[in-house]
Amino acid sequence: MQWIKKGLIFCPDGKSSWNQRGYAHVVCADTSYADKIRLYYSARDEKGRCQASFIDLDPNNLSNILYLHPEPILDLGVPGTFDDCGIMPTWFMQHGEEKWLYYIGWTVRNTIPYHNALGLASSTDGVHFTKKFTGPIISTTATEPYFNGSACFLFDDGKYKAWYLNCTHWLEDQGLMEPCYHIKYAESTNGVSWERKGQVAIDYRDEVEGGISRPSVLIENGIYKMWFSARAVTDYRTNRDRSYRIYYAESKDGIHWTRFDEQVGIDVSENPSDWDHTMIEYPLVIDHKGKKIMFYNGNHFGQTGVGYAEME
């Protein structure tokens, strides 16, 4: 497998208060339209809070932005709720007549920097979204006491399946509390209430790896194929050699996975001035016009925007 980078697509200009700090990270796509691909993303406002919006891309030239939505599509939660400090889209799903947008809700904490949980919003036009619930659909439990984050949701074999980030612990690194997380698997009959048995899908490769995030799964010829990103446990924010890279795994049942990291076929740029020189992360892989397309983020966790690559 080899990916050909096609370049940067979009980064907010920072002219609005809700996207003042840039970022266009953890994108998800509505591919149901004939004349566009709608790409949902999150920017960060003047207070560093994630805000969700979208762009429409030309399906015949994904570098061409047809429409840039000028405002957030969801309001932050009321004080005290799981999404009162940020909203970050993580997966789009067509659900009958409704368009479902699974998203990450952010709150801030005292002993640690933040807490995440997963929420659900819906829309009929893909523009105006309403939260299904005030609270999260995937959050802490007695056996998963930390946070849950970026996830992939598919309907397959008569059930909903989810691969989701699950935090296992926090540790201190250079005076900052850092989270460690891997990918777990869950099932549901309705896409809302999830049966979670603690099944780990992608675990830490070794004692160096400490953050596995943003699974993106395709099912082809009975094989589950996952792209995801991973980083070192510490010193990953500024150390290029320990920062995020994109990896690949396969499974026959969606539960038990084998990693083929060396086959992923994409890496950081060698040019120090490029938008994806220090890290690449948060992949979204879709089938488009007979080819595989990977949308992904680059430096500083997506602050430099979103770009894409095409499988050779």
SEVOVO-873507 format. One record per residue (C-alpha): residue in one letter; y, z, x. Coordinates in pm, whole numbers, padded with zeros to 5 digits, always signed. Each point is the difference from the previous one (the first is absolute). Layout:
N
aYZX
...
***
This chain:
312
m+00000+00000+00000
q+00343-00094+00131
w+00339+00043-00164
i+00297-00226+00067
k+00328+00187-00034
k+00257-00178-00215
g+00286+00238+00065
l+00226+00245-00175
i+00068-00062-00369
f+00241+00269-00110
c+00186+00315+00090
p+00267+00156-00226
d+00358-00053+00115
g+00093+00363-00062
k+00301-00087-00213
s-00118+00206-00299
s-00032+00378+00000
w-00367-00017-00104
n-00102-00218+00298
q+00256+00116+00254
r-00253+00090+00267
g-00195-00325-00026
y-00380-00009-00016
a-00219-00224-00213
h-00331+00172+00040
v-00343+00041-00159
v+00033-00317-00208
c-00225-00098-00291
a-00011-00335-00179
d-00016-00144-00350
t-00166-00338+00045
s-00037-00081-00371
y+00301-00236-00010
a-00028-00373+00064
d+00350-00037+00139
k+00034+00310+00219
i-00161+00297+00168
r+00170+00324-00094
l-00001+00242+00290
y+00072+00366-00077
y+00125+00214+00286
s+00190+00320+00075
a+00329+00038+00183
r+00173+00327+00093
d+00328+00127-00135
e+00281+00182+00179
k-00198+00326-00022
g-00319-00158+00138
r-00174-00007-00339
c-00231-00292-00081
q+00116-00223-00286
a-00210-00279-00153
s+00105-00357-00074
f-00131-00356+00045
i+00061-00352+00131
d-00141-00329-00128
l-00144-00240+00257
d-00046-00375-00018
p-00379-00049-00027
n+00027-00321+00200
n+00205+00161+00276
l-00040+00376+00022
s+00295+00024+00238
n+00229-00117-00280
i+00135+00277-00223
l+00067-00132-00351
y+00143+00320-00144
l+00108+00340+00132
h+00007+00271-00264
p+00326+00194+00041
e-00107+00349-00107
p-00294+00244-00009
i-00262-00053-00270
l-00084+00370-00046
d+00211+00314-00006
l-00083+00291+00224
g-00175+00284-00180
v+00185+00291-00153
p+00037+00301+00233
g-00329+00174+00060
t-00227-00298-00072
f-00223-00174+00253
d+00233-00299+00047
d+00345+00159+00004
c+00061-00092+00366
g-00140-00352+00018
i-00198-00281-00165
m-00205-00247+00203
p-00213-00274-00164
t-00352-00014+00139
w-00205-00232-00228
f+00053-00247-00285
m-00262-00070-00267
q+00005-00220-00309
h-00138+00215-00283
g-00033-00214-00313
e+00351-00068-00124
e+00145+00269+00225
k+00095-00016+00363
w-00100+00320+00174
l+00175+00125+00310
y-00168+00285+00185
y+00253+00180+00216
i+00038+00284+00248
g+00223+00287-00106
w+00183+00203+00265
t+00119+00359+00005
v+00131+00206+00292
r-00152+00328+00111
n+00099+00300+00209
t-00283+00048+00250
i-00076-00375+00023
p+00237-00297-00033
y-00137-00151-00323
h-00273-00020-00263
n-00139-00313-00170
a-00196-00069-00317
l-00083-00317-00196
g+00165-00096-00328
l-00024-00291-00243
a+00267-00212-00171
s-00034-00299-00232
s+00201-00301-00111
t-00034-00303-00225
d+00240-00224+00193
g-00047+00119+00359
v+00364+00106+00020
h+00048+00299-00228
f-00252+00272+00076
t-00072+00326-00181
k-00194+00289+00148
k-00328+00060-00181
f+00017+00370+00072
t+00247+00251+00136
g-00268+00132+00233
p-00234-00168+00251
i-00338-00156-00071
i-00139+00079+00346
s+00121+00318+00166
t-00132+00314+00166
t-00322+00163-00117
a-00202+00305+00099
t-00190-00209+00255
e+00286-00232+00099
p+00281+00250+00056
y+00241-00223+00189
f+00173-00321-00111
n-00115-00347-00109
g+00182-00323+00079
s-00030-00377+00033
a-00288-00147-00199
c-00178-00313-00121
f-00121-00024-00361
l-00247-00264-00126
f-00199-00056-00319
d-00351-00098+00105
d-00348+00017-00152
g+00128+00155-00324
k+00195+00283+00161
y+00323+00073+00180
k-00033+00071+00369
a+00255+00159+00231
w+00028+00035+00374
y+00271+00251+00074
l+00162+00185+00288
n-00099+00366+00010
c+00164+00249+00233
t-00252+00224+00178
h+00238+00230+00189
w+00339+00043+00165
l+00070+00085+00363
e+00304+00058+00216
d+00109-00259+00256
q+00316+00043+00206
g+00148+00237-00254
l-00075-00225-00300
m-00278+00049-00254
e-00212-00317-00015
p-00264-00091-00262
c-00349-00135+00066
y-00165-00215-00268
h-00292-00231-00062
i-00118-00218-00291
k-00212+00130-00288
y-00165-00170-00299
a+00016+00080-00373
e-00106-00156-00333
s+00143-00003-00351
t-00083-00133-00347
n+00365-00054-00096
g+00203-00029+00322
v+00173+00333-00070
s-00254+00284+00017
w-00190-00010+00327
e-00338+00137+00103
r+00044+00118+00357
k-00311+00113+00186
g+00158+00029+00343
q-00161-00324+00118
v+00161-00111+00326
a+00025-00378+00031
i+00179-00041+00335
d-00010+00304+00227
y+00167+00074+00332
r-00149-00218+00273
d+00035+00271+00265
e+00206+00306+00091
v+00300-00220+00088
e+00035-00162-00343
g+00191+00208-00252
g+00153-00214-00274
i-00188-00266-00201
s+00203-00155-00279
r+00061-00280-00246
p-00341-00148-00083
s+00001-00355-00136
v-00337-00113-00139
l-00133-00343-00098
i-00350-00064-00134
e-00163-00325+00116
n-00362-00106-00057
g-00103+00357-00067
i+00168+00133+00314
y+00292+00242-00014
k+00257-00079+00268
m+00271+00248+00090
w+00310-00028+00214
f+00181+00324+00083
s+00228+00153+00261
a-00060+00291+00236
r+00190+00195+00264
a-00057+00277+00252
v+00004+00362-00108
t+00315+00084+00200
d+00283-00171+00191
y-00017-00312-00217
r+00361-00027-00115
t+00144-00130+00327
n-00306-00064+00218
r-00094-00365-00054
d-00353+00051+00131
r-00069+00272-00259
s+00181-00149-00299
y-00139-00185-00301
r-00231-00299+00029
i-00189-00191-00270
y-00381+00016-00015
y-00288-00139-00206
a-00325+00126-00159
e-00279-00126-00229
s-00229+00158-00258
k-00284-00105-00229
d+00079+00257-00269
g+00367+00089+00051
i-00098+00353+00098
h-00169-00017+00339
w+00201-00200+00251
t-00048-00144+00347
r+00308-00053+00212
f+00047-00325+00190
d+00330+00083+00163
e-00037-00259+00274
q-00028-00279-00259
v+00332+00059-00176
g+00180-00278+00187
i+00358+00130-00016
d+00202+00227+00228
v+00355+00099+00088
s+00233-00259+00146
e+00043-00014+00378
n+00372-00078-00031
p+00198+00328+00019
s+00271-00141-00226
d-00238-00091-00284
w-00008+00188-00330
d-00370+00086+00049
h-00009+00082+00371
t-00063+00375-00013
m-00230+00025-00301
i-00160-00193-00288
e-00125+00179-00311
y-00053+00020-00378
p-00179-00334-00052
l-00036-00171-00336
v-00250-00289+00001
i-00012-00248-00287
d-00166-00334-00072
h+00264-00267-00049
k-00047-00376-00036
g-00339+00009+00171
k+00120+00211+00293
k+00023+00367+00084
i+00350+00138+00037
m+00081+00334+00159
f+00332+00168-00076
y+00071+00280+00244
n+00271+00225+00144
g+00124+00033+00356
n+00211+00233+00210
h+00084+00352-00113
f-00233+00004-00302
g+00162-00300-00166
q+00366+00060+00076
t+00018-00352+00144
g-00137-00148-00322
v-00306-00187-00120
g-00156-00313+00147
y-00319-00193-00046
a-00284-00173+00178
e-00250-00265-00105
m-00368+00004+00088
e-00090-00291+00223
***
